[in-house]
Amino acid sequence: MTAPEVCFEDLPAGRRIALGSVVVDRDEMLAFNRRFDPQPFHVDEEAARESLFGGLCASGWFTASLWMRCYVDGLLTRAASLGSPGGDEISWPAPVFPGDRLDAAMEVLAARVSASRPHLGLVTLLGTLTRDDGTPVYRGRFTGMFGRRDGAPAAAPGDPASP
């Protein structure tokens, strides 16, 4: 296994990272909506036209999943990621429609070495998706856990890394 390119030390507060973009695929969106969030404006063309959205729109959970995919592809696949204990904010300030092009980004809001597990750093992240017209469509704040480059031991398999 090769050494990760991005470790805790590479994620100081204030760092912003572009994570790429994604175009919303109608069939993929509908499959997700039908399975996980089958509200009429997510799955029924006529009901959606009559809704306040004016057409079929993505579930917020699908939108969050699009951001997560960009996060994995744009950062985590080359990082010393150790998971996440969760977050405390998620919002969908505007609807997402098939064909929308969304730009993903993240900002490091805070970073600190874990007091109880000094082999890892805790990074408070703000993830965003923005439609190509500048409209924000997703915002999520959570904690990411990242291994430290300085050679501190990693958590043993099965050892839940808690902050």
C-alpha angles and dihedrals in degrees: 000000000000123000114265117255094217123050134165091276090061093059108069122165110279097031114134122199128191108220100191131254140277135201114222109244111213096213093047091047093049093048090053093044093049092050102040111015111021098173111150096250089054098049112017117071095204096044089047092053089053094047126091087261094062094218146019110312136183124264110251087239090057089050090051089050091054089054091048091053091052090048092053094045096040099044122348098064088065099033137090089245116173098181132260134276090210142266143262106219138049129159141167104204095178135020123261120222135195110278095025114141110220127194116211125209141160135205126201106231097178139354132193140157112256112256093211097038109031091180089077139052125220115220123189106214134191112206121196140182119198127188113236089253088063097259113141110229104169137030126174131170119198144141122261122197117216133182119246121244094218092085097257108158119270121233115277116250110276092018105123107225106223125184 
